[in-house]
Amino acid sequence: MEGALRPVLVVGVALALSLAVGWAVDRSLSKADARHPETPLWHLLRRCGLPLQVALCTAILRGAYRAAHIGKAHNAAVGRGLTLVLIGATAWLLVRVATAVTDSSYARYAAVSRDVAKIRRLRTQSTLIQRVFTAIVGVIAVASMLFSFPEMRTVGASMLASAGIIGIVAGVAAQATLGNLFAGLQIAFGDMVRIGDTVVVDGEWGTVEEITLTYLSVRTWDERRITMPVSYFTSKPFENWSRGDARMTGTVYFHLDHAVPVDAMRKQLYEVLEQSREWDRRAWNLVVIDTTPTTVQVRALVTAKDADDIFNLRCAVREQLIDWLRREHPYALPRVSTTPAPGAS
C-alpha cells in the first residue's frame, strides 16, 4: 500500500506547490496591475500563469520522482519524459514573457504617441522580433530535447565535425527561404513597409495586414488577400502611399465642352468639399489643364488624411460635380455633333 501511495503523494505535493505558487504570483501581478494602470505589462504577464505552473510542477517532479520509488526499470523513462516536458514548458514560458514585454512596450508607446507612422513601424518591428525570438527559442528547445538522449550526444561530435559541409548544402538548398528570412529582417528595421501601410503591388491596391519572416499579406479593397514573399519588397519597386506621412493629394479629371463655366464649377467644387467630412482642408483647386478641338480637360485637386479618405473624396467630387453640370449646365457636358457642316453638299 505504501508503494502505491508514495507516487500519488509526490504528484499531489508537486501539484499543490505549483498551484499555490501560481496563485501567489497571479495575486501579486494583479495588485501590481492595479497600482500601475499606466502600463499593461503586469496584466499581460498574468497570461504566463499556466506555463509557469507547468514548468514548476515538472521541475518539482523531476527533482523528486526518485522518492516515489516507482522502480528502477521505469526511472530512466520517467526522468527523460519529465526532462522533455520541462524543456518544452520553459520554452513556452520564455515565449510568453517575451511576448508580454514587447506587447507592453508597443501599447505604452502607441498610447502616448501621435505619430501614426512611428506607431506602425514599432508594431512591425515588435511583431517580427517576437517571431525571431520564438523561432530561436524553439530551435534551442528542440536541440536540447534531442541532446537529452544519450544516443544523440554520442553522434554530436560527428555532427559538429561535418557542420561546415552540412551548412553549405543547407544554404544552397534553402537559398530562397534564407533570402526571405533576411528580407524580413531588412523590412523590419529598414522601415520600407510596415503593418497598416497602403501599398500598390502588381497593380493591386491594398493594406499590409501581416508581415512574417518569410511572407507578407496584403488585404485589397475588395477583401482579397495577396500573399507574396517578403523578398519581393526588397528586390522590386512598389508604391507605398503611407510611408512617412499618410496624407494624400488626389485628382479628378473631367472632359467637358469649351463652354463650361469654369469659375462657377470652381465655386461648386468648394461647396462640395465644405460638405465632405473626408476633406482635410489642406488644399484644393480646379484648373483647365488641356484642350482639344472638341473638349477641354478640367482637373479638380483635393486632399485627405489617408488613402481611404482620398478615394472616397474623389468619388464624391466626381459624382456631385457631374450631377451639378447635368442639372445646371447641361451644355457644358461633351457632345458629339451630328449636324452636317454648313456648305456641305
KEKE-3310 file (N, C-alpha, C; in steps of 0.2 Angstrom, whole numbers, plus 5000, padded with zeros to 4 digits):
npx = (5004:5010:5019:5011:5005:5015:5020:5008:5007:5019:5016:5004:5009:5018:5009:5001:5010:5014:5002:4999:5010:5008:4995:4999:5008:5000:4991:5000:5004:4992:4989:5000:4996:4985:4990:4998:4991:4995:5003:5002:5009:5009:4997:4998:5008:5001:4996:5005:5004:4999:5010:5020:5016:5015:5029:5035:5029:5033:5047:5048:5043:5053:5064:5060:5056:5062:5060:5048:5049:5047:5052:5067:5067:5059:5063:5073:5065:5054:5061:5067:5056:5050:5061:5060:5047:5049:5059:5051:5040:5048:5052:5040:5036:5046:5043:5031:5033:5042:5033:5024:5032:5036:5023:5018:5027:5025:5011:5012:5019:5011:5000:5004:5010:5008:5011:5008:5015:5027:5021:5016:5028:5034:5026:5027:5041:5041:5032:5040:5051:5046:5043:5056:5062:5054:5056:5070:5070:5062:5070:5082:5076:5071:5083:5089:5080:5083:5097:5096:5095:5105:5110:5110:5119:5131:5133:5135:5148:5152:5142:5145:5158:5155:5148:5152:5151:5137:5131:5134:5128:5114:5113:5113:5102:5091:5091:5081:5073:5081:5084:5072:5070:5081:5077:5065:5070:5076:5066:5059:5068:5073:5062:5055:5042:5027:5016:4999:5002:4998:4998:5004:5005:5010:5000:4989:4979:4980:4981:4994:4993:4999:5015:5028:5042:5044:5034:5022:5007:4994:4979:4966:4956:4944:4943:4951:4965:4982:4996:5013:5031:5042:5054:5051:5048:5060:5067:5060:5052:5039:5024:5021:5010:5008:5020:5030:5021:5004:4995:4987:4986:4974:4967:4954:4948:4940:4932:4926:4914:4919:4912:4910:4907:4920:4923:4911:4910:4922:4918:4908:4914:4921:4910:4906:4917:4917:4906:4910:4916:4928:4937:4952:4955:4967:4972:4965:4959:4954:4957:4959:4968:4971:4967:4957:4952:4938:4935:4938:4950:4948:4954:4952:4958:4961:4963:4966:4967:4971:4973:4961:4952:4955:4951:4937:4933:4937:4928:4916:4917:4918:4906:4896:4899:4897:4884:4879:4883:4875:4862:4862:4871:4869:4874:4888:4893:4901:4899:4893:4894:4881:4875:4876:4890:4890:4887:4890:4888)
npy = (4994:5006:5008:5011:5022:5032:5037:5044:5053:5061:5067:5074:5083:5090:5096:5103:5113:5119:5125:5133:5142:5148:5154:5163:5171:5176:5184:5193:5200:5205:5214:5223:5227:5234:5245:5251:5257:5263:5255:5241:5229:5221:5215:5208:5199:5191:5181:5172:5163:5149:5142:5144:5137:5124:5122:5123:5113:5102:5103:5101:5088:5082:5083:5076:5063:5051:5049:5043:5030:5021:5011:5004:5000:5009:5022:5028:5031:5039:5050:5055:5058:5068:5077:5081:5087:5098:5105:5109:5116:5127:5134:5138:5146:5156:5162:5167:5177:5185:5189:5197:5207:5214:5217:5225:5236:5241:5245:5255:5264:5267:5273:5285:5292:5302:5300:5292:5285:5281:5273:5262:5257:5253:5243:5234:5230:5225:5214:5206:5204:5197:5185:5181:5178:5168:5158:5156:5152:5140:5132:5130:5124:5112:5106:5105:5095:5084:5082:5077:5064:5050:5044:5054:5062:5055:5055:5068:5074:5070:5076:5089:5090:5088:5100:5111:5106:5102:5114:5122:5114:5115:5129:5131:5123:5129:5142:5151:5152:5157:5169:5176:5176:5185:5196:5199:5203:5214:5222:5224:5232:5241:5250:5251:5246:5244:5236:5240:5250:5258:5251:5248:5234:5225:5231:5230:5237:5240:5236:5233:5219:5208:5204:5192:5182:5176:5179:5191:5198:5206:5215:5218:5231:5225:5215:5204:5193:5195:5186:5186:5183:5190:5194:5200:5214:5219:5218:5222:5236:5246:5254:5264:5271:5277:5279:5287:5299:5299:5307:5312:5318:5320:5318:5323:5321:5329:5329:5341:5352:5366:5377:5376:5383:5388:5396:5395:5382:5380:5386:5378:5366:5369:5371:5358:5351:5358:5352:5339:5326:5320:5328:5337:5350:5355:5358:5363:5364:5369:5368:5372:5360:5356:5356:5351:5350:5347:5346:5352:5349:5347:5349:5343:5346:5339:5335:5324:5315:5301:5286:5279:5289:5298:5291:5290:5303:5308:5300:5306:5319:5318:5312:5322:5334:5330:5328:5341:5348:5342:5346:5360:5365:5359:5360:5361:5348:5335:5334:5326:5331:5330:5336:5341:5350:5367:5372:5360:5348)
npz = (5000:5004:4994:4983:4987:4988:4975:4972:4982:4980:4967:4971:4980:4972:4963:4971:4977:4965:4961:4971:4971:4958:4961:4970:4963:4953:4961:4965:4953:4949:4959:4957:4944:4947:4954:4945:4933:4921:4913:4903:4906:4918:4918:4906:4909:4917:4909:4908:4918:4917:4909:4918:4930:4924:4921:4934:4941:4934:4936:4950:4951:4943:4951:4962:4958:4960:4974:4974:4972:4960:4954:4947:4934:4927:4930:4922:4910:4915:4920:4909:4901:4910:4909:4895:4895:4904:4897:4886:4893:4899:4887:4882:4893:4892:4879:4881:4891:4884:4874:4881:4886:4874:4869:4879:4878:4865:4867:4877:4870:4859:4865:4870:4859:4845:4832:4818:4809:4815:4825:4818:4812:4824:4828:4818:4819:4832:4831:4822:4829:4840:4832:4828:4840:4845:4836:4838:4851:4850:4842:4850:4860:4854:4850:4863:4868:4860:4862:4875:4874:4876:4864:4855:4860:4858:4844:4843:4841:4829:4821:4823:4818:4804:4802:4793:4780:4780:4782:4771:4761:4766:4765:4751:4747:4754:4749:4744:4755:4766:4760:4760:4774:4778:4771:4778:4790:4785:4781:4793:4800:4791:4788:4776:4773:4782:4794:4791:4781:4766:4751:4733:4724:4710:4702:4711:4724:4741:4759:4770:4780:4787:4792:4791:4794:4782:4773:4766:4769:4760:4761:4750:4743:4740:4750:4747:4749:4746:4745:4747:4744:4756:4750:4738:4741:4743:4732:4721:4713:4722:4726:4740:4749:4761:4768:4780:4779:4780:4773:4758:4741:4729:4712:4701:4685:4671:4656:4646:4638:4628:4632:4646:4662:4670:4682:4690:4691:4699:4711:4714:4717:4729:4737:4738:4744:4756:4762:4764:4774:4773:4767:4771:4772:4768:4755:4739:4722:4705:4689:4671:4662:4649:4632:4618:4600:4602:4616:4633:4646:4663:4679:4695:4711:4726:4744:4757:4773:4772:4762:4761:4763:4753:4742:4743:4744:4731:4723:4728:4724:4710:4707:4712:4705:4692:4692:4696:4684:4675:4679:4681:4670:4657:4644:4645:4646:4637:4619:4604:4588:4576:4566:4549:4542:4539:4521:4516:4504)
capx = (5000:5014:5022:5006:5003:5021:5019:5002:5009:5024:5012:5000:5013:5020:5003:4999:5015:5014:4996:5000:5015:5004:4990:5003:5011:4994:4989:5005:5003:4985:4990:5004:4992:4980:4994:5001:4987:4998:5007:4998:5014:5008:4991:5000:5012:4997:4995:5011:5002:4999:5016:5024:5014:5018:5036:5036:5027:5038:5053:5047:5043:5060:5069:5058:5052:5065:5057:5042:5051:5042:5055:5072:5066:5055:5066:5076:5060:5051:5066:5068:5050:5050:5065:5057:5041:5052:5062:5045:5037:5052:5052:5033:5036:5050:5040:5025:5036:5044:5028:5021:5036:5036:5017:5018:5031:5021:5005:5013:5021:5005:4995:5006:5012:5003:5014:5005:5020:5031:5017:5016:5034:5036:5021:5030:5047:5039:5030:5045:5056:5043:5043:5063:5064:5050:5060:5076:5069:5060:5076:5086:5072:5071:5090:5090:5077:5087:5103:5094:5095:5112:5112:5111:5126:5136:5134:5136:5154:5152:5138:5149:5164:5153:5144:5153:5148:5130:5129:5135:5122:5108:5112:5111:5095:5087:5093:5075:5070:5086:5083:5066:5072:5085:5072:5060:5073:5078:5059:5058:5072:5074:5057:5052:5035:5025:5009:4995:5004:4994:5003:5001:5010:5007:4994:4984:4979:4978:4984:4998:4989:5003:5022:5031:5049:5045:5029:5019:5000:4991:4972:4964:4949:4938:4943:4955:4972:4988:5002:5019:5037:5045:5060:5048:5048:5067:5070:5056:5049:5032:5021:5019:5006:5008:5027:5032:5015:4998:4991:4987:4983:4970:4964:4948:4948:4933:4932:4920:4913:4923:4908:4909:4908:4925:4923:4905:4912:4927:4914:4904:4919:4922:4904:4906:4922:4914:4901:4913:4920:4934:4942:4956:4956:4974:4972:4960:4960:4951:4960:4959:4975:4972:4961:4957:4947:4931:4934:4944:4951:4947:4957:4950:4963:4958:4967:4963:4971:4974:4972:4954:4948:4956:4947:4930:4933:4937:4922:4911:4918:4916:4898:4892:4900:4894:4876:4878:4883:4869:4856:4863:4874:4870:4878:4895:4895:4904:4893:4895:4890:4878:4873:4881:4893:4887:4890:4892:4883)
capy = (5000:5012:5009:5014:5029:5036:5041:5049:5059:5065:5070:5078:5088:5094:5100:5108:5118:5123:5129:5138:5147:5151:5158:5169:5175:5179:5189:5199:5203:5208:5220:5227:5230:5239:5250:5254:5256:5266:5250:5234:5224:5216:5212:5203:5194:5186:5176:5167:5158:5142:5139:5144:5131:5118:5122:5122:5106:5097:5104:5098:5081:5080:5083:5071:5057:5045:5047:5039:5023:5018:5005:5006:4999:5015:5028:5032:5033:5044:5055:5058:5061:5074:5082:5084:5092:5104:5110:5112:5121:5133:5137:5141:5152:5162:5165:5171:5183:5190:5192:5201:5213:5218:5220:5231:5242:5244:5248:5261:5269:5269:5277:5292:5295:5304:5299:5286:5281:5278:5268:5256:5255:5249:5237:5229:5228:5221:5208:5202:5202:5191:5179:5179:5176:5162:5153:5154:5148:5134:5128:5128:5119:5105:5104:5102:5089:5079:5080:5074:5057:5048:5042:5060:5065:5051:5057:5075:5076:5069:5081:5096:5089:5089:5105:5115:5103:5102:5121:5123:5110:5118:5135:5130:5120:5134:5149:5156:5153:5161:5176:5179:5177:5191:5201:5200:5207:5221:5226:5226:5238:5246:5254:5252:5244:5242:5234:5246:5254:5257:5249:5246:5229:5222:5234:5229:5242:5237:5237:5227:5216:5204:5203:5187:5182:5173:5181:5197:5198:5212:5215:5223:5235:5220:5209:5198:5193:5194:5184:5186:5183:5197:5196:5204:5221:5221:5217:5225:5243:5245:5260:5264:5278:5280:5279:5294:5303:5295:5312:5311:5323:5316:5322:5321:5324:5330:5331:5345:5356:5373:5382:5375:5389:5386:5399:5393:5375:5380:5388:5372:5361:5371:5369:5350:5350:5360:5347:5332:5325:5317:5334:5339:5357:5357:5361:5362:5368:5367:5372:5368:5358:5354:5357:5348:5353:5346:5347:5354:5344:5351:5344:5345:5344:5338:5332:5320:5312:5295:5284:5278:5295:5302:5288:5292:5310:5308:5298:5311:5325:5316:5311:5328:5339:5328:5329:5348:5350:5339:5349:5367:5367:5353:5362:5360:5341:5334:5332:5323:5334:5325:5341:5342:5356:5372:5372:5353:5346)
capz = (5000:5004:4987:4979:4989:4988:4969:4972:4987:4977:4962:4974:4983:4966:4960:4976:4977:4959:4961:4976:4969:4953:4963:4973:4958:4950:4965:4965:4947:4949:4964:4953:4939:4950:4956:4939:4927:4915:4909:4903:4907:4923:4915:4901:4912:4920:4904:4909:4924:4915:4908:4924:4934:4921:4922:4941:4943:4931:4939:4956:4949:4940:4956:4967:4956:4963:4980:4973:4972:4955:4951:4943:4927:4925:4932:4916:4906:4918:4921:4902:4900:4913:4906:4889:4897:4907:4892:4882:4897:4900:4881:4882:4897:4889:4874:4884:4894:4879:4871:4886:4886:4868:4868:4883:4876:4860:4869:4880:4865:4855:4870:4871:4853:4840:4825:4816:4805:4820:4829:4813:4812:4830:4828:4813:4822:4838:4828:4819:4834:4843:4828:4828:4847:4846:4832:4841:4857:4848:4839:4856:4864:4851:4851:4870:4869:4856:4866:4881:4873:4876:4858:4851:4862:4855:4837:4842:4839:4822:4818:4823:4813:4797:4801:4788:4774:4781:4782:4764:4757:4768:4762:4744:4747:4757:4747:4744:4762:4769:4757:4763:4781:4779:4768:4783:4795:4782:4781:4800:4803:4786:4788:4769:4773:4789:4795:4791:4776:4760:4745:4727:4721:4704:4700:4716:4729:4747:4765:4773:4785:4791:4790:4794:4792:4775:4768:4768:4767:4758:4760:4745:4745:4740:4755:4745:4752:4742:4749:4742:4748:4758:4746:4733:4743:4743:4725:4715:4715:4723:4729:4747:4749:4768:4772:4782:4780:4777:4770:4751:4737:4724:4707:4697:4678:4668:4649:4645:4632:4628:4635:4653:4666:4675:4688:4693:4693:4704:4717:4716:4720:4736:4741:4739:4749:4763:4765:4764:4780:4771:4765:4777:4772:4767:4748:4734:4716:4699:4683:4665:4661:4642:4627:4611:4596:4604:4623:4637:4651:4669:4684:4702:4715:4733:4749:4763:4778:4771:4756:4761:4763:4747:4737:4744:4742:4723:4720:4729:4719:4703:4706:4713:4700:4686:4693:4695:4677:4671:4681:4680:4664:4653:4638:4647:4645:4630:4614:4598:4583:4571:4561:4543:4542:4534:4515:4514:4498)
cpx = (5004:5017:5018:5005:5009:5021:5013:5004:5014:5020:5008:5003:5016:5015:5001:5004:5015:5007:4996:5004:5011:4999:4994:5005:5006:4992:4993:5005:4997:4986:4994:5001:4988:4984:4997:4997:4990:5001:5003:5003:5012:5001:4993:5004:5007:4995:5000:5010:5003:5006:5021:5022:5016:5025:5038:5035:5031:5045:5053:5047:5050:5065:5067:5055:5056:5063:5051:5043:5046:5046:5061:5071:5062:5058:5069:5070:5056:5055:5067:5062:5049:5055:5063:5051:5044:5055:5056:5042:5041:5052:5046:5033:5040:5047:5034:5028:5038:5039:5024:5025:5036:5029:5016:5021:5027:5015:5006:5015:5015:5000:4997:5009:5007:5005:5012:5010:5024:5028:5017:5022:5036:5032:5025:5036:5046:5037:5035:5050:5053:5044:5051:5064:5060:5054:5066:5075:5066:5066:5080:5082:5072:5078:5091:5086:5080:5093:5102:5095:5103:5114:5114:5118:5132:5138:5135:5142:5155:5148:5142:5155:5161:5148:5145:5150:5140:5128:5129:5129:5115:5107:5110:5104:5090:5088:5087:5073:5074:5085:5077:5067:5075:5081:5067:5063:5075:5071:5058:5062:5074:5068:5054:5045:5033:5018:5005:4996:4999:4999:5000:5007:5006:5001:4988:4985:4977:4982:4988:4995:4994:5010:5025:5038:5050:5040:5026:5012:4997:4983:4970:4958:4943:4939:4947:4962:4977:4994:5008:5025:5040:5051:5057:5049:5055:5070:5066:5053:5041:5030:5019:5016:5006:5015:5028:5026:5009:4994:4992:4984:4980:4968:4958:4948:4941:4935:4925:4920:4917:4919:4907:4911:4913:4924:4917:4907:4917:4923:4910:4908:4920:4916:4904:4911:4920:4909:4903:4917:4927:4939:4946:4958:4963:4975:4966:4961:4956:4954:4959:4967:4976:4966:4962:4952:4939:4930:4939:4944:4952:4950:4955:4955:4960:4963:4963:4969:4974:4971:4964:4950:4949:4952:4940:4929:4933:4931:4916:4911:4916:4909:4894:4893:4897:4886:4875:4878:4877:4863:4857:4866:4875:4874:4885:4897:4897:4898:4897:4891:4887:4875:4878:4884:4890:4891:4892:4886:4879)
cpy = (5006:5013:5012:5021:5034:5040:5046:5055:5063:5070:5076:5084:5093:5099:5105:5114:5122:5128:5135:5144:5151:5156:5164:5174:5179:5185:5195:5203:5207:5215:5225:5231:5235:5246:5254:5253:5259:5261:5244:5228:5219:5212:5206:5198:5189:5180:5170:5162:5151:5139:5139:5138:5125:5117:5120:5115:5101:5097:5100:5090:5078:5079:5078:5065:5051:5044:5043:5032:5019:5012:5007:5005:5005:5022:5032:5035:5039:5050:5059:5061:5068:5080:5085:5089:5098:5108:5113:5118:5128:5137:5141:5147:5158:5165:5169:5177:5188:5193:5198:5208:5217:5221:5226:5237:5245:5247:5254:5266:5272:5273:5284:5295:5296:5303:5292:5281:5278:5272:5261:5253:5250:5243:5232:5226:5223:5214:5203:5200:5196:5185:5176:5175:5169:5156:5151:5150:5141:5129:5126:5123:5112:5102:5101:5096:5083:5077:5077:5066:5055:5047:5048:5063:5061:5053:5064:5077:5075:5074:5088:5096:5091:5095:5110:5113:5104:5110:5124:5120:5114:5125:5135:5128:5125:5141:5154:5157:5158:5168:5179:5180:5184:5197:5203:5205:5214:5225:5228:5232:5243:5251:5256:5250:5242:5240:5240:5250:5252:5256:5247:5241:5226:5225:5233:5234:5239:5239:5231:5225:5212:5204:5198:5187:5179:5176:5187:5196:5205:5211:5220:5226:5230:5214:5203:5199:5191:5192:5183:5186:5190:5199:5201:5212:5223:5221:5220:5232:5242:5252:5260:5271:5281:5280:5286:5298:5300:5300:5311:5317:5319:5321:5319:5324:5324:5332:5334:5349:5363:5378:5381:5381:5387:5389:5396:5385:5375:5382:5382:5367:5363:5370:5362:5348:5352:5355:5340:5332:5322:5322:5336:5346:5359:5361:5359:5366:5365:5371:5368:5367:5357:5355:5353:5351:5352:5347:5350:5349:5348:5346:5348:5342:5344:5335:5329:5317:5306:5292:5282:5284:5299:5298:5290:5299:5311:5306:5303:5317:5324:5316:5318:5333:5337:5329:5336:5350:5348:5343:5357:5369:5361:5354:5361:5353:5340:5332:5330:5327:5329:5330:5342:5349:5361:5372:5365:5351:5340)
cpz = (5000:4998:4983:4980:4988:4981:4969:4977:4983:4971:4965:4977:4977:4964:4965:4977:4971:4958:4966:4974:4963:4955:4967:4968:4954:4954:4965:4959:4947:4954:4960:4947:4941:4952:4951:4933:4920:4911:4909:4904:4912:4921:4910:4904:4916:4916:4905:4915:4922:4914:4914:4929:4931:4922:4929:4943:4940:4934:4946:4955:4947:4946:4962:4965:4959:4970:4980:4973:4967:4952:4946:4936:4923:4926:4926:4912:4909:4919:4914:4900:4903:4911:4900:4890:4900:4902:4888:4886:4898:4893:4880:4887:4895:4884:4876:4887:4889:4875:4875:4886:4880:4867:4873:4881:4870:4862:4873:4875:4861:4859:4870:4864:4848:4832:4823:4813:4810:4824:4824:4813:4818:4830:4823:4816:4828:4836:4826:4824:4838:4839:4828:4835:4848:4842:4835:4847:4855:4845:4845:4860:4861:4851:4858:4871:4865:4860:4873:4881:4873:4868:4854:4854:4860:4848:4837:4840:4831:4818:4818:4819:4806:4797:4795:4781:4774:4780:4774:4760:4759:4765:4755:4743:4749:4755:4747:4751:4766:4766:4760:4770:4782:4776:4774:4788:4792:4782:4788:4802:4798:4785:4781:4769:4780:4789:4795:4785:4770:4754:4739:4724:4715:4702:4705:4722:4736:4753:4768:4779:4790:4788:4794:4792:4785:4770:4771:4765:4766:4757:4756:4747:4744:4744:4752:4749:4747:4746:4745:4747:4750:4754:4740:4735:4743:4737:4719:4718:4717:4726:4736:4748:4756:4772:4774:4784:4776:4773:4762:4747:4731:4718:4704:4690:4675:4661:4647:4639:4633:4632:4643:4657:4672:4682:4693:4695:4699:4711:4719:4719:4727:4740:4743:4744:4756:4766:4766:4770:4779:4769:4772:4777:4770:4760:4744:4728:4710:4694:4677:4663:4653:4638:4621:4607:4598:4612:4627:4643:4658:4674:4691:4706:4723:4738:4754:4767:4777:4764:4755:4760:4756:4741:4737:4742:4734:4720:4722:4725:4712:4702:4707:4708:4693:4686:4693:4688:4673:4673:4679:4673:4660:4646:4639:4646:4638:4625:4608:4593:4578:4566:4555:4544:4537:4527:4512:4509:4500)
residu = (MET:GLU:GLY:ALA:LEU:ARG:PRO:VAL:LEU:VAL:VAL:GLY:VAL:ALA:LEU:ALA:LEU:SER:LEU:ALA:VAL:GLY:TRP:ALA:VAL:ASP:ARG:SER:LEU:SER:LYS:ALA:ASP:ALA:ARG:HIS:PRO:GLU:THR:PRO:LEU:TRP:HIS:LEU:LEU:ARG:ARG:CYS:GLY:LEU:PRO:LEU:GLN:VAL:ALA:LEU:CYS:THR:ALA:ILE:LEU:ARG:GLY:ALA:TYR:ARG:ALA:ALA:HIS:ILE:GLY:LYS:ALA:HIS:ASN:ALA:ALA:VAL:GLY:ARG:GLY:LEU:THR:LEU:VAL:LEU:ILE:GLY:ALA:THR:ALA:TRP:LEU:LEU:VAL:ARG:VAL:ALA:THR:ALA:VAL:THR:ASP:SER:SER:TYR:ALA:ARG:TYR:ALA:ALA:VAL:SER:ARG:ASP:VAL:ALA:LYS:ILE:ARG:ARG:LEU:ARG:THR:GLN:SER:THR:LEU:ILE:GLN:ARG:VAL:PHE:THR:ALA:ILE:VAL:GLY:VAL:ILE:ALA:VAL:ALA:SER:MET:LEU:PHE:SER:PHE:PRO:GLU:MET:ARG:THR:VAL:GLY:ALA:SER:MET:LEU:ALA:SER:ALA:GLY:ILE:ILE:GLY:ILE:VAL:ALA:GLY:VAL:ALA:ALA:GLN:ALA:THR:LEU:GLY:ASN:LEU:PHE:ALA:GLY:LEU:GLN:ILE:ALA:PHE:GLY:ASP:MET:VAL:ARG:ILE:GLY:ASP:THR:VAL:VAL:VAL:ASP:GLY:GLU:TRP:GLY:THR:VAL:GLU:GLU:ILE:THR:LEU:THR:TYR:LEU:SER:VAL:ARG:THR:TRP:ASP:GLU:ARG:ARG:ILE:THR:MET:PRO:VAL:SER:TYR:PHE:THR:SER:LYS:PRO:PHE:GLU:ASN:TRP:SER:ARG:GLY:ASP:ALA:ARG:MET:THR:GLY:THR:VAL:TYR:PHE:HIS:LEU:ASP:HIS:ALA:VAL:PRO:VAL:ASP:ALA:MET:ARG:LYS:GLN:LEU:TYR:GLU:VAL:LEU:GLU:GLN:SER:ARG:GLU:TRP:ASP:ARG:ARG:ALA:TRP:ASN:LEU:VAL:VAL:ILE:ASP:THR:THR:PRO:THR:THR:VAL:GLN:VAL:ARG:ALA:LEU:VAL:THR:ALA:LYS:ASP:ALA:ASP:ASP:ILE:PHE:ASN:LEU:ARG:CYS:ALA:VAL:ARG:GLU:GLN:LEU:ILE:ASP:TRP:LEU:ARG:ARG:GLU:HIS:PRO:TYR:ALA:LEU:PRO:ARG:VAL:SER:THR:THR:PRO:ALA:PRO:GLY:ALA:SER)
# end
